[in-house]
Amino acid sequence: MRLKAIPQDLLGVVLTFKEQATKFPELQDIIGQSEPLKELLNLVVKVAPTDSTVLLLGESGTGKELVARSIHDRSPRRENRFV
C-alpha cells in the first residue's frame, strides 16, 4: 500500500483484511463448511503433491470423483490423463 501524502505526525498504518470464506480457495469445485469436509480438504492439499496412491471409499453420490479430480489437478501429474 502506498500513501499519497504522508503527514509528519503519522506513526503507523493499520491494515485490516477480511478473512476469506474458505481456507481452500483453490478447491472451488468442492464447497462446504462442516468440520469433516474441512479435514478432507486438508488431506487433499497435503496428499496432492506426493507420489502416494489414494483409495477413496464412499457411497454413490458422496463426491469421490470430485475429490479424486481435486487431488489430480493439484498433483505433479496434472498434465497426464485423469483415470
C-alpha positions in Angstrom: 0.0 0.0 0.0 1.3 3.4 -0.9 0.1 6.6 0.8 -0.3 9.6 -1.5 0.5 12.2 1.3 2.4 11.2 4.4 1.6 13.5 7.3 4.6 14.3 9.5 2.8 13.0 12.7 1.8 9.7 11.2 3.1 6.9 13.4 1.9 3.8 11.7 -0.7 2.3 9.5 -3.2 -0.4 10.4 -4.4 -2.6 7.5 -7.4 -4.9 8.1 -8.1 -7.9 5.8 -11.4 -9.7 5.7 -10.9 -13.4 6.3 -11.7 -15.5 3.3 -14.9 -17.6 3.4 -12.8 -20.7 2.7 -9.2 -21.5 3.6 -9.0 -23.5 0.4 -9.7 -21.0 -2.4 -8.0 -23.3 -4.9 -10.6 -26.0 -4.3 -13.5 -24.3 -6.0 -15.3 -27.4 -7.1 -15.9 -28.6 -3.5 -17.9 -26.3 -1.2 -19.0 -26.6 2.4 -18.2 -25.6 5.9 -18.5 -28.7 8.0 -15.6 -29.9 10.1 -15.3 -33.3 8.4 -15.2 -31.6 5.0 -12.5 -29.2 6.2 -10.5 -32.2 7.4 -11.0 -33.8 4.0 -9.8 -30.7 2.2 -6.7 -30.5 4.4 -5.9 -34.1 3.3 -6.4 -33.2 -0.4 -4.0 -30.3 -0.1 -1.5 -32.5 1.8 -1.6 -35.6 -0.4 -1.8 -33.9 -3.8 1.9 -33.1 -4.2 3.0 -36.5 -3.0 3.6 -39.6 -5.1 1.1 -41.7 -3.0 -1.7 -43.9 -4.1 -5.0 -42.8 -2.7 -8.1 -45.0 -2.2 -11.4 -43.1 -1.9 -14.3 -45.0 -0.4 -17.9 -43.9 0.0 -21.4 -44.4 -1.1 -22.7 -43.4 -4.5 -23.2 -39.6 -4.8 -20.8 -38.6 -2.0 -18.3 -36.8 -4.2 -15.5 -39.3 -4.6 -14.9 -38.2 -8.2 -14.7 -34.5 -7.2 -12.1 -35.3 -4.5 -10.1 -37.5 -7.0 -10.2 -34.7 -9.6 -9.1 -32.2 -7.0 -6.1 -34.4 -6.0 -5.2 -35.0 -9.6 -5.5 -31.3 -10.6 -3.0 -30.3 -7.8 -0.6 -33.2 -8.3 2.7 -33.2 -10.3 0.9 -35.5 -12.8 -1.9 -32.9 -13.6 -0.7 -32.8 -17.2 -1.3 -36.5 -17.6 -4.7 -38.1 -18.2 -7.1 -38.4 -15.3 -8.0 -42.1 -15.0 
